[in-house]
């Protein structure tokens, strides 16, 4: 895959969790709530990454990246990672909550019979 490997993995994560939104998770339909969940965490880890890169603690394999870097030398793929993966996590969390609620309602109906 080469230069698009990291982006392909992130794209696959989005594709795998997209059906959860379509099944009723309603994460993308509430962008302010999603931003409040994702942005603070992303900022903390982006600062951490920037400091680690500047300090020579780590860097990224250039053969797996597009070469586009955000401010402070952070690869574009890493910035997207801190947005995409939390969104996928929130989608999964909401879908599990919906499933558990549905199961509880189903069990309650059975108990009433």
N, C-alpha and C positions, 0 to 999 in steps of 0.2 A: 504493500500500500504506500509505503514511503511517506512523503510529506503530508499526506492527508489522513494518516493512520489515527492520530489523536482525534481529529474532527470526526472521522467515521465512527469511532467508539462513542463519542458524545451524541452523534446523530442517532446511533442505534439505541442509546438510552432513552432518547426522546421518543423514538418510534415504539419502543417496547412499552412505555408508560402512557402513551397517548390514548389507547383504548380505555384507560381508567378515567380520563376526563370525559370521554364519550359515554361512559357508563354512569356518569353522574357525580364524579368527584368535585366538579365545579371549582377547580383551582384556577384555571386560566380566566374564568369568568369573573374573578374577584382580584383584579390586578393590584389594587392598593394593599389588600391583606397579604397577598403573595410577596409583594415588595418589602413589606414590614418584616416578613419572615426571612427573606433571602438576603437583602442588602446589608444589614448589619454584620451578619456572619461572613459574607463575601468580603466586605471591607477589612475585617480583622485578618482574614487569611491572605488577602492580597498584600496587605502591609507586611505580614510575616514573610511572604514569598519575596517581596521586594527587598527586605532587609537581608534575607538569606542569600539572594542572588548578589546583592551589592557586597556582602561580606565574603563571597566566594565559598559559602557553605554548600550550595548546590546550584545546578543549572539543569537544562533539559537537553535531551538528545536532538541535535539539529536535524538528523535524518528523518525524524518523525514529526517535524513541525513545519508550518508554512514559511516561517521566517519573519512573520509579522509580529512586532513587539509593541505592547502597550507602554505607557509611561513607566519609568523605573525599570525597564528591561524585562518586564513580565511577558512571556509569550501569549499571544492571542488565545491559544488553546487553553491555557491555564486560567485566564480570565473567564472564558466560557465554562470551564469546569466548575468554577465556584458559583456559577449561575445555574447551569443545567442540572448538575447532580442534586443540589438542594431542591430544585423544582420537582425532579423525579421522586425525591424522598417525600415531599409534601403530597404529591399525587398519590403515592403509595399509602401514606398515612391516612389520607382522607378516604381512599377506597376501602381500606381495612375498617375504618370507623363505620362507613356505610354498610359494609357486609355484616359487621357485628350487630349493628342496629336492626338490620333486616332479620338476622337470626333470632335476636331477642323478641322481636314482634311475632315472628313465626312461632317461637316456643310459647309465648304468652297466649296466642290464639289456640294452640293445642291444649294448654292447661285449662282454658275456659270450656272446652268441649266436654 
